Amino acid sequence: MDEINKILEKYNHFKDMQLRTVRNITESSKVLTIVEMDEEGEDLHTVRITFSDIKQSRILVDSVLSYMDTGFGVSIIKENGLYGFAVGSGTAMLHVLNAPMYIVSSEISIEEV
């Protein structure tokens, strides 16, 4: 969780960044791509979050992801051995499960591209 918190801090919890795609790897694994863009719409930084052994999720189709309001960033929490990812600011799994988009999984990894 320390590595995850460092990346969240580095990118200011992905505030105002664009959720780009959610790609299926397997039935229970997905990769979310988040992109920081400059004022001209060019990609500056790309981060991929891989979720493995997904237990629950509410995932929107790629065509609407870019319209998600990330002004409050995203939350990644660990509670009861599970990782919860959600759009918006929160500190508990209850927030995750009430978010407009969320993923709860047993494993998570973050890669800066």
Helices and strands as residue ranges (DSSP letters): H 2-10, G 12-14, E 18-26, E 29-37, E 43-58, H 62-65, E 74-79, E 82-87, H 93-97, E 102-112
